[in-house]
């Protein structure tokens, strides 16, 4: 279903907002994860080699928001570019073909064979 008035959006602004949201999520999530690992005393088995090498995840909690911000910027920019591509196509005029309904003549019971 087409939008009524599609407008192109600012790609840099959309990418920046996406980066800020991803980095903010990482800032909130990874310290909580690090605190849980501190309370448990050990990292989960799947992360044991990576996180244990990074001082029980504390360095990981500091660096992760940077990676998440980069990922958010990239994905936000790509989504904004995709939106702009489809918004420009919807602004073009299209030909709408409509068929008129077929009017059937009313048959009466007297005309039945």
C-alpha positions in Angstrom: 0.0 0.0 0.0 1.6 3.3 -1.0 2.1 6.1 1.4 0.0 9.2 0.9 2.9 11.7 0.7 6.3 9.9 0.9 9.1 12.3 1.8 12.8 11.6 1.5 14.6 11.7 4.9 18.0 12.9 5.9 20.3 9.8 5.8 23.0 11.3 8.1 20.4 12.2 10.7 18.7 8.8 10.6 22.1 7.1 10.9 23.2 9.3 13.8 19.9 8.6 15.7 20.3 4.9 15.1 23.9 5.0 16.3 22.9 6.9 19.4 20.1 4.4 20.2 22.4 1.4 19.7 25.2 2.9 21.8 22.8 3.8 24.5 21.5 0.3 24.6 25.0 -1.0 24.9 25.9 1.4 27.6 22.9 0.1 29.7 23.2 -3.6 28.8 26.9 -4.4 29.0 27.7 -3.1 32.5 24.7 -5.1 33.7 26.1 -8.2 32.0 29.6 -7.5 33.5 28.0 -7.1 37.0 26.2 -10.4 36.6 29.5 -12.1 35.6 31.1 -10.5 38.6 28.4 -11.9 40.9 28.5 -15.3 39.3 32.3 -15.4 39.4 32.7 -16.9 35.9 31.7 -16.2 32.4 29.3 -18.4 30.5 31.0 -21.2 28.7 30.4 -19.8 25.2 32.1 -16.5 26.1 34.7 -17.9 28.5 37.7 -17.5 26.2 36.9 -14.1 24.9 35.6 -12.4 28.0 38.1 -14.0 30.4 40.9 -12.6 28.3 39.4 -9.1 28.7 39.6 -9.0 32.5 36.2 -10.7 33.2 34.4 -8.5 30.6 35.1 -5.1 32.1 37.1 -4.0 29.1 34.4 -5.5 26.8 31.8 -3.4 28.6 33.8 -0.2 27.9 34.5 -1.0 24.2 31.2 -2.6 23.2 29.2 0.7 22.9 31.7 1.9 20.3 31.1 -1.2 18.2 27.4 -1.0 18.7 27.4 2.7 17.7 29.3 1.9 14.5 26.8 -0.9 13.7 23.9 1.3 14.4 25.3 4.1 12.2 25.8 1.7 9.3 22.4 0.0 9.6 20.5 3.2 10.1 22.2 4.7 7.0 21.3 1.7 4.9 17.7 1.7 6.0 17.4 5.5 5.3 18.9 5.0 1.9 16.4 2.2 1.2 13.5 4.4 2.4 14.6 7.2 0.1 14.9 4.8 -2.9 11.3 3.6 -2.4 9.9 7.0 -1.5 11.2 8.5 -4.8 9.5 5.6 -6.8 6.2 6.3 -5.1 6.3 9.9 -6.1 6.1 9.0 -9.8 2.7 8.9 -11.5 1.2 5.5 -12.0 -1.6 4.3 -14.3 -4.6 3.0 -12.5 -6.8 0.6 -14.4 -10.2 -0.1 -13.1 -12.9 -2.3 -14.6 -16.5 -1.5 -14.4 -18.6 -4.2 -12.8 -20.5 -6.4 -15.3 -24.2 -5.7 -15.0 -26.2 -8.9 -15.2 -29.7 -8.8 -16.4 -32.2 -9.9 -13.9 -33.6 -13.3 -14.8 -37.1 -14.1 -13.7 -38.6 -17.5 -12.8 -40.7 -17.4 -16.0 -37.6 -17.4 -18.2 -36.1 -20.6 -16.7 -36.2 -23.6 -19.1 
